[in-house]
Amino acid sequence: MKEQTRVTFTKEELAAKVKVPAIVEQDLKRIISDRLEQCGLYYRVFSRTKTAASMAHKFELKDYSAEDKKLQDLVGVRINLYFDDDVDICQNIVENTFDVEGWSTSERSEEEFKPTKLNGVCKLPEYLRSEISPETWDMCIDDTFEIQIKTMFFEGWHEIEHDMRYKGEELWHNYKGFSRYFNSILATLELCDKSMVTLFEDLGHSLYKSGRWSDMIKSHFRLKLGEGTLYPEVASLLDEDKDKQVDNLAKRIYKTSKQTLVEQLLKRPKKTPINVNTIIALLNDSQFHDSRLTAIFKERDVYNDGREEIPGESRHYEMKPLIRYNVFQMNTRVDGSRIKDSSACDAASIFQKSADIIYQWIVEKYGGLFKSMPRETVTYHADILAYHVAVNYNPEALRMNMHVRHMDLEVGGRIWYSEAGLEVKDGQVLLKVCNGYADPQREHSAQEPGVVFFSYPGYYKSIVDEVGIISGISCSNRRRILKEDQFSMLAAALKDPKRMFPVVLVISRSTPDGMMDEDWLGQFRVSDFTRTVWRYAHVFTCHESTGKKFLHVAGVDPRQIEDIPRLYIFWPGKEVDDYGPEDVENCSFGRHLEARGDARTYDIVRGGQAFYHKIVTDLREWNVSADMWEGFKLEILTEIPK
């Protein structure tokens, strides 16, 4: 027998060659969710794509060979079900949706308790396989994905069991009492799965005995039911048949399995509203064939009752306009102040370097989707479903604009976009940036109240860091101490109508040794603050005497020149805000720490730390709400605007 060659790959090799666009994982989730929604099961679906590090680790642990044993779970989908008897139903749905190569389940003895789960390996649909980089299939990776089906009770502890028991056998060595205790907990969870189904079945039987037909159907089938009360004619018919030994319709409904009903729901050419009336109608059409029910449901047009659609047409969704929400914007000049080679600081070279940065950002972000995209900066347009790239590049005219957009992988209906315009005008390189998302009008906002999204695109960061921009004055990531010889420069910047950077001025008293006493700011830390906001705000500090002189030069209302120390914000325009020690000390701020699922965690901070977050938030809120540039309004660009 030919000996199999074991293969391994490094994390770097896998990261370079294995490229899985988000659309692969997202579409698999959508396909599965659509089928489960169609039949009304209670479920949750999760997915993941293996990272390069995870793949490398698995290649180290297992004997994969290029000949016959390959990694099969590059993409994984987990289906969590609420009822134990839905596992078999879900398995049948998967088998009728994908090409399944095989199923496996954990073997367990009578004394052993393990997750109630089912693992399946399925072939990737060809259109999704083609989205993955071709080099992937040279890395001992199969063109399959894994589906794991399990119940919600076991989902609650399975990850702990996997890490602390399956991978941590040494924890239990010589501690049989604790291992037995753990077993008893797992046995309880397994009993909960079985008991929940038994509970609803017993409840359904009691409801049947009581003649509560709608409630019996809800309890027996345990599907997500829409609104709709049982038709009075049907209820009367079920009441009439209640005492019959043969052809008792209510009993026949109760005796019908959930699997049978699900099969009928999945056979419908379009999604059927699931309610007590459509359930009985489906079972009558396929099982009972009772002429009385047929007449009632035909008269009622049961499958369209309550459905808002045009007769004869497919299901209709009202298309709502998209509303734009900025998460960052800028309209500024690129000055080349951070380019080390001074010979490359003419307008044409600054334009070219900035254009290349923008284009390479697009390639890195969208190149895995648009495989035909050239790597050098060119004009390029492409669309794949909800993914869009449009670049108009004219090096002769020194103009470039671009628009990219993609769908949100978590929030339905949301589209993220980034737009930029770059041109040389009157010898100056001008940059416009608009980053944001568009949402359809919603009854309830998908964004948490009080939370402002803020995110500048990577290409803007690179242009600021590597090329340099000027907004009134050049931006700097280091704290700057204001001197009197800088008064005219800064005062002119404050009056510059093109300045889109707020200017933060921190005026402090001097210590006996001549240093600035910033203890009044608490944990504000001016240096850290500067590094946080320097790409969209200017920060200066100064001594009390210097600060008061500058405030007079800047034309600040004498009533606003109060006792020092104080922090001033000169907003673009003429507005000035000022804050003193009492504002810092009394400040309170709910800082968002973490979001996992539906749970959000906040850290309530006070004093200088809270003041830090407040000022950062104020600067960001001004940026996203200012009137800097309207962008291209989600248009598909076909030519460079004149």
Secondary structure, 3 states (H helix, E strand, C coil): CCCCCECCCCHHHHHHHCCCCHHHHHHHHHHHHHHHHHHCCCEEEEEEECCHHHHHHHHHHCCCECCCECECCCEEEEEEECCCCHHHHHHHHHHCCCCEEEEECCCCCCCCCCCCEEEEEEECCHHHHCCCCHHHHHCCECCEEEEEEEEHHHHHHHHHHHHHHHCCHHHHCCCHHHHHHHHHHHHHHHHHHHHHHHHHHHHHHHHHHHCCHHHHHHHHHCCCCCCCCCCHHHHHHHHHHCCCCCCCHHHHHHHCCHHHHHHHHHHCCCCCCCCHHHHHHHHHHHHHCCHHHHHHHHHHCHHHCCCCCCCCCCCCCCCCCEEEEEEEEEEEEECCCCCCCHHHCCHHHHHHHHHHHHHHHHHHHHCCCCCCCCCCCCCEEEEECCEEEEEEEECCCCEEEEEEEEECCCCCCCEEEEEEEEEEECCEEEEEEEEEEEEECCCCCCCCCCCCCCCCCHHHHHHHHHCCEECCCECCCCCEECCHHHHHHHHHHHHCCCCCCCEEEEEECECCCCCECCHHHHHHCHHHHHHHHCCCCEEEEEEHHHHHHHHHHCCCCHHHCCCCCEEEEECCCCCEEEECHHHHHCCEEEEEEEEECCEEEEEEEECHHHHHHHHHHHHHHHHHHCCCCCCCCCCCCCCCCC
